[in-house]
Amino acid sequence: MESVYLTAILFSIIGGLGASLLRLPPLIGFLGAGFAVHAMGLEEIPFIDSLAELGVTTLLFTIGLKLNPKDIVAPRVVFSGLGHAFLNTVVFAVLFGIAGFLPLRELTGLSVTALIYIGIATSFSSTVFVMSHLEEQNRGASAIGRIAIGVLILQDIIAVGVLVASSGKTPELWALALPLLFFIRPLAARLPNRMFRTELLVLTGIGIAVASYSAFELAGLSGSLGSLVAGILLSSHPISERLSKALISIRELLLVAFFIQIGLGGLPSAGGYVIAAIMVLFLVCKVTIFIGILKRTGLSLRTSALAGLTLSNYSEFGLIVMAAATQQDILPEEWTSIMAVAVAGSFIASSLMVPHEDKLVSFLQKFVPETPEDRLVPEEATVIIDNADALIMGMGRVGVGVYGRLVNEYGMNVFGVDFDEDRIEELREQGYQVIPGDVTDPELWHHIELEKKPALYVLALSEHAETYAMIQNIRKQDTEAVVATTTKVQRFKDQLLNVGADMAVYLYDGAGEELADRAVEALKQRS
């Protein structure tokens, strides 16, 4: 094995550890490792381009596995994505046109076309960074996460269009048939569910991602978009969750190559650093545009601000668009390096804002008017709960069973919380008191107004991470109530108790006792 790989690995470990010590995402350290390797004179690492592309391909495939197509085509997502792309392009083109009066060689004599390319390149947000941020904050399934992911997907589609237009390539005629793939999604959900071995899941997942990537490339479209579509098609199948978990480690490893590859592009001149710093400062404009548009779609100021802050960074797609502009001599070649430094700076700026998000939102609320209650979308409107004795988070089979027991046997006034609108309507018709709310959303408590604090919270959620996060959220609001939860894994009981649960029931304990009782009853009837 060539020593260049060992050098890259060592620098990546050092960079990742250094970033972690500074409480920054490790990916910033990996980006710094790429710059350091380039500074040593290593301008190329064999096959790193392929590894980086495979990392992004795998990432988009795993994103697709967790997506519901309805979240992508939601009016507020489409309006936000397209509206921001247009406004950001115009605003940034004007800003850099004005910045052209500065005595910087790199800004001198930029054409209108060049300014438009800068505006387009800065309009994209980083899929890799945003997804990492959402996972760390446990916001992937929240309203903020769904909006951010939907906007990112639209940005990917816009990037494809820009790259196709700038390259002069025309998609193949048969590419028009690709949207028909979404009609086979219900059929994909019925495929056999017989794969459980981790190594097979990894091979199958990467195989599907690469195959769909190749198919879209042959059609003259973005291969990355193809991987995303493949994930969405499988998202309704039970195997999707296992595929996603199996691919996490290898995805993260491959993405290290992606960030090193960016750093290998080298560093700009002194003037280039100034321009990159200006671009980082202009992130304030990017956030402002997002907040304004999202508020117009009926979201609260808090949700709009947090979603805008989540998307306030520059993207790897911006680098690709900038590279396309330099290849056509629309922009000087140094602009690729400038964009790379700006991308790194935006990651650092976004990471530094994360611990202070609540303070920033509180500051904005002093100056920016809240969205009127009558214009809020249903899931954003405040829900008032009168005199609840107990709240049940998650109204699946276990939640419904607990609800019935508490009401019928103990005479308690119980409310259930669930995010599935069809499920809510069905349960309400049966007489259950159920309110809409995403129990995995950390912002849930900003939309619920309790007339009195319930004495009991029951968590009937399927995922351990969701349960863990929800207990933390409850304890921030209420330190006195009893919190009871379930777990499917015996070893997780102590974790849930340590984080604040008063009791954690291993689901299969009760099932075993019930089975034993029924078996003995049947035995007595036989004798």
N, C-alpha and C positions, 0 to 999 in steps of 0.2 A: 504493500500500500504506500502511495506517495506521501512524503512528509507534509505536503501542503494540507492534506486532510487533517493530520494531527494538529497542525498549527491552527487551522480554522476551529477545530473542536476545543482546543485549549482556550483560545480567545473567546469563544462562545460561552464556555463555562465561567470564565472570569467576568465577562460582561454581564451574564445573567445573574451571577451572585452579587456583583456590584450594584446592579439595578435593584435587586431585591433588598439589599441593605439600605438603599435610599428610598425604599418603599415605592418603587416604580415598577411597572410591568417588566418581566424579564426580556420581552421582545425588544425593548429599547436597548438593553445590553447587547442583544444579538445584532442589532443594527449598528451599534458602536463597534462591535467586533469586526463587522464588514469593513467599516472605515479604517480600523486599525490594521487589518490584513492588507488593505490597499496601500496604506502608508508605508508598509514594509516592502513594497515593491511587487506584491503578488496581485496582479490585475485580473487573473483568471484562475478559477478552480474547475478542473474537468467535471463535466456532468452536473454542475450545480444548477445550471439553468433548467435542466430536466427535473431535478429533485424539487426545485422551487415551484415549477409549474405543477408537478404532481401534488405538492402540498396544498396549493390553492384549489386544485381540482378536488382533492379529498375534502377540504374544508367546505366548499360549496355543496358537495354531495351530502355531507352530514347536516348542513344547514337545511337543505331541502327535506331531509328525513323528518324534521320537526315542524315543517310548515304545512299550513292549511291554505289551499289556493284562495279561499274566501278572504283571508287576511291580506293577500296581495292586491286583489282587485277592489278592496274596500274604497269607497269614494274618497275618504280623507287621506288614504295612503297615496292614491293616484294623484289627487290634487296637490298634496304636499310634495311628492317627488318631482312631478313635472313643473309645478310652480316654483319650487326652489331652484331647480336646474336653470330655468329661464332667468329668474331674477338675479341669481348669483352670477351667472355669466355676464349679464348687463352691468351689474354693480361693480364687479371686479375688473371688468374691461375698462370702465370709466375711472376707477380708482388708480389702476396702473397707467392709464393714459395721463392722469394728473401727476402721478409719481414720475412720469417721464421727464418732468422739468427738473428733477434732482440731478446733480452732477455725477451720474453713474453711467459708465460706458455701456453696461448691460441693458440699460433702459432707453438708450438713445436710438431714435429712429425706428421704433417699433410700429409696424403697420397695423391697420385696423384688424386684419385677419389674425395677426400675432396676438393682439389684445383679446380677441374673441377666444383663441385657443387657450390663453392663460385663464380666462374666465371659466371656460368649460373644465379645464384640468383641476381648478380649485373647487369646483362644485361637488366633486365626488368625496364621499367619506369612506374610510378604510373598513372594509368588511372584516378583515383579520382583527384589527384593533377593537372595533365595536363589539364583535362577537365575544372576544376575550373579556371585555369590560362587562358585558351583560351576564356572562357566566359567573364572573367574580362577584357581581352584585345580586345574583340570583333574580335577574329581571328578564330572563329570556322569554318566559311565558306571560309576562305582565303586559299591560297596555303599552307601556313605553317600549318594551322589547318588540312587540308585534309591529308597532309603527316604524321603529328603527329598521327592522329586518325588511319590512315591505318597501321602505324608501331605498334601502341598499340594493334590493333586487331591481327596482326601477332604474336606479343609477347604473347598474350593470348592463341593463338593456340599452340605456342611452349611450353608454360607452361603446357598446357593440356598434350602434348606428354611426357614431362619430368615427370610429376606426374604419368601418366599411366605407364611409363617405370619403375619408381622407386617403385611403389606400387606392380608391378607384375600382376596387373589386366589387363585383355584383354577386349577391347570393344566387345559388343554383335555383332553378325554377321549382324543383321538387321540395325546396325548403318551405314553400308555402303550405305544405301538408303537415309540417311538424306540429303546429298547434293542435292537430287532431289527436296527438298523443295523450292529451288530458282526458279524452273520452275513454281511454283504456284504464284510467285510474281505478274505477270500481272493479274492473276485472283483475287488476293487480292485487287488490285486497283479498281476492279469493284463491290466490296461489297457495300451494302447500306450505305449511309452517313446520318444517322438520329439521331445521339447521340450528344447532346450538353450540357446536365446537367453535372456540374463539378463532383458531387459525383458519377455519373454513369461512367464518364470517368476515375476517380481514381480507382474505383473498377474493371472496365474492364481492365485497363492497368496493374494493379498489378496481376489480375487474369491470364492474358495472359503471363506475365513475369514468374510467379510461375509455371504455367502449362508447359511452354516450358523448364524451368529449370528442372522440374521433369522428363520430357520426355528424355532429354539428359542424366540425371543422370542414368535413367533406361537403357540407351544404353551404359553405362560405360564411358561416356564422361563428360566434364565439364558442370555443370548446368548453370554457368554464360555465357558460350559460347552459350548455347541454348537461353537464354534471349536476347542476342545480335542479334542472327539470327532472332528471332521473331520480334524484332524491325525493322530490315532491310526489312523483308517481308511486313511490314505495311508502310514502309517509302514512298511508292508511292501513298498511299491513302490519301484523303483530311483530314481524321481524325487524321493523325499523328501529325500535328502541335498542335491540341487541346489536344491530349493525352500528348504531351511533356509539354505543359504549365500547365496542370492540375496536373502533377506528380512532378513538381519542388519542391514545399514546403515539401511534404512528403518524397521525395528523400533526401533532405538536412537534414531533421530531422533524418532519419534512418542512414545516413552516420556519424552522430555524434557518434552513437553507435559503428560504425566500428572503428573509431579512438580511442575511449575509450578502446575498446577491445584490440587494439595493445598495448596501454600503460599498460594494466593490466598484460601483460607478465612480467613486472618487469624490474629492471635495472641490468646491468652487473657489474662485478668487476672493479677495477681501470684499470687493463690491458685491459678489454673489452672496456672501454671508449677510450683508446689509439687506439685500432684497429678500432673502429667506426670512430674516427677522421681521421685515415689513409684512410678509405673508402671514407669519404667525400672529402678528398684531391684528391683521385683518380678519382673524377668526371671530372677532367680536361682531363683525358685520354678518358673517355666515350664521352665527347663532341667532342674531337678531332677525334675520330673514326667516329662519326656521320657526322661531317663536311666533312671529307675526302670522305666518301661514297656518300653523297648527291651531292657533287660537281661532282663526277664521273657520276651521272645520268643526268647531264645537267642543274642543278640548279645554280643560281648565288651564289656568296659567301655570299651575304647578306641573302638570303632565307635559304641557308644551315646553316649558323651560327645561325639564329633565331630559326630554327627548331631544331637544335642540342641543343641550350640552353633550349628550351622548354622541351625537353626530358631528360635533365641532372638531373635526380633524381632517387632514388631507389623506388621500388614498393612493394605493398602489396603482389604481387605474389612472389616476392623475399623472403618474410617472409614465405610464404607457402612452397616454395621449400626448404628453410633452415630448416623449421620444419620437412619436410620429411627426410632430411639428418640426423638430430639429432635423429629421431625416429629409424633409421636403424643403429645408432651408427657410422655413417660415420664421423660426426662432434660432438664435445662435446655439451652438452645440452645448454651451455651458449651462443652459437652462435646465437640462436633465439633472445635473448635479445640484443646481439651486433648488429644484423641486424635491430632490432626495433629502436635502438638509431641512427643507420646510416641512416635509412629511415627518421626519424625526422630531423636529421642534414641536409640531402639533401634537404628537404622541405625548411628549413630556408635559406640554401645557395642559392637555386633557387629563393626564394622570394626576397632576398637581391639583386640579379642580375637584376631583372625585371626593376627597374627604370634606370638602367645603360646599358640596352641592346644596345642602339645606340652607346654609347661610346665604348663598347666592340667590336661592329662590326667595328667601325672606326679604332680601334686599330689593329684588325686582318687584315683589308684591307691594312695596311702599310707593313705587312710581308707575307701575303698569296696572291698568284697571283689570279686574277679574272678568272672565267671560260671564255674561248674564246667565242666571240659572235657567231661563227659558230657552237659551240657545245651546245648552250643554247636551251632548249625546247621552243616551240613557245610562250607559255604564259610568259616566262621569258625574251624573247628578247625585246629590246628597240623598242618602236613604236614612230615614228616621225610624228607629226601632223602639217601640214602646214597651217598657216593663218586661224585658226578656229575662227569664230565669237562667236560660242556657242558650248558647250559640253552638251550632254544629257546622264545622267547616268541611264541606264536601258531602254532597247528598247522593252518593252512590248507594250500593246495597247495604254496606255497613252503616253509613250515615242515616239512611231511612230506618234501619232496624233500631238504632239508638234513639232516634226521634220518637218512634212509636212507643218504645219502652218508657222513656222519660215522661211522655204525655199520658199514656194509659195507666201506667203503674204508679207513677209518682205525682201526677197532676201538675206538672211544671208547664210554664209558658215557654215554648221552644221556638226558635227561628233557625232555619237552615240557610247556608250560604253556598251558592254554586254559580259557575260561569256559563253553563250550557243553557242557552235560552229555550230550546225545545224541551229540555229536561225540567226547567223551572215551570214552564207552562203546564206540562203534564202533571207535575206534583201539585201545583196550585189547584188544578181541577179536582184533585183527589182530597183537597182540604188542608194541605200542608202550608205552613207559613215559610215561604222561601223568598229570599231577596237575591238580586243579581250582584255578583261580585267575584272577582278572580282571587281565590284564596292563596294563589302562588304570588300574587302581586304585593310587594312591600308597601305600595301606596294605598292599599285597600282601606286602611283606617282613616284616610283623608276623605273618604266618600261615605263613611258610616257615622251617623250621629246617634249615640245611645242615650236614651232618657235616663237610664240608670245602668250601672255596670252589672253585667250578668255574673252570677255566682259560679257558673260552670262554663268552660269551653271544652268541646269535644272535637278532636281532630281525626277525621276519617279519610286521610289522604293516602294515595297509593305510593308516592315516592318519598324516600327517607329524607332527601335534601329539602324537599318542600315542607315536610313536617318540621324538620329542624329549624328552618328559617321562620316558619309561622310561629313556633313557640317563642323564638327571640322577639318577633314583632309584637306578640301578645304581651310579653313581659315588659316591653317598653311602655305599653299603655296601661297595664294592670298588673300589679305585683301581688294582689291579695286573692284573686279568683283561683279556683281549682282548674288545672289544665290536665285533661286526660287525653291520651292518644293511643293509637295502635301502631304496631310495627310487624312487618313480615319477616324480619330477620332478628333472631334472638340476641345477637351481639350488639345490636343498635339500642337496646333498651337502656343501658347505662348512659349512653350519649344523650338520649332524650331527657333522661332524669337529671343529668348534670346541667343541661342548658336551661332547665326551668319547668319541665313537666312534673306534675305531682304523682302521676302514675302512667305507666306504659304497658299495654297489654299485648303480648305476643299472640297474634290472631289464631294461630293453629293450636294453642293451648285449649281455648274454648271449643274449637272444632273437635279436638280429640276427646274431651270430656263428653260432649254431646253425642259423639259417635258411640262411645262406650255405653252411655245410658240407653241409647236406642237399641244397641245390640243386646244388652241384658233384657230389655223389655220384650224384644222379639224371641229371645231364648225362653223366657218364662211362658210366653204364649204357646210355644211349641210343646212344652212339658206338661 
